[in-house]
């Protein structure tokens, strides 16, 4: 399915999120995960990776992580837009 392409979440270029939940509704993929202050102090870069480690989406931001943060990303996916050839 659409959510199968997105395998991993990486924060700040190095921290890999190991537990994320994916839900597909129509043409929208929603990814939800939790980040603890002990893991990262702030989030400045969010990347979604495929199974091979290729960056599929990337966005800069600034999210201070002073308490447990639940982050949710909704990604519109067009038919055929997630295929690599």
Beta strands, then each sheet from edge to edge (+ up, - down):
strand 1: 8-11
strand 2: 15-17
strand 3: 20-25
strand 4: 28-35
strand 5: 42-49
strand 6: 55-64
strand 7: 69-76
sheet 1: 2+ 1- 5+ 6-
sheet 2: 3+ 4- 7+
end
